[in-house]
Amino acid sequence: MIKVIAACVIGAALAGGLALAGTTVATNASSSAEPVNEPLYNYGDR
C-alpha cells in the first residue's frame, strides 16, 4: 500500500514539473514572436 502511495506522489510531482517546464518553454517562445501586420484572411482583390 505504501508503494502505491509513493508512486502516486512521485507521479504527481513529475506531472507538475513537466507542466511547469512546458509552460515556461511556451511562454518564452511566444514572447519572442513578432506580430504579423497582414490581415488574417486574404480573400483576394474584389
C-alpha positions in Angstrom: 0.0 0.0 0.0 2.9 2.3 0.8 4.4 1.7 -2.6 1.1 2.7 -4.4 1.0 6.0 -2.4 4.7 6.7 -3.1 4.1 6.0 -6.8 1.2 8.5 -6.8 3.2 11.2 -5.1 6.2 10.7 -7.5 3.8 10.7 -10.5 2.1 13.9 -9.3 5.5 15.6 -8.7 6.7 14.6 -12.2 3.4 15.8 -13.8 3.7 19.2 -12.1 7.3 19.6 -13.0 6.7 18.8 -16.7 3.7 21.1 -16.8 5.7 23.9 -15.3 8.6 23.3 -17.8 6.2 23.2 -20.8 4.5 26.4 -19.7 7.9 28.1 -19.4 9.0 27.0 -22.8 5.7 28.1 -24.4 5.9 31.5 -22.7 9.5 32.1 -23.9 8.6 31.0 -27.5 5.6 33.3 -27.7 7.4 36.3 -26.2 10.0 36.3 -29.0 7.4 36.0 -31.8 6.8 39.2 -33.8 3.2 40.3 -34.7 2.0 40.0 -38.2 0.9 43.2 -39.9 -1.3 41.5 -42.5 -5.0 40.5 -42.4 -5.7 37.0 -41.1 -7.9 36.1 -44.0 -7.0 37.2 -47.5 -9.8 36.7 -50.0 -8.1 38.4 -52.9 -9.0 41.6 -54.6 -12.7 42.2 -55.1 
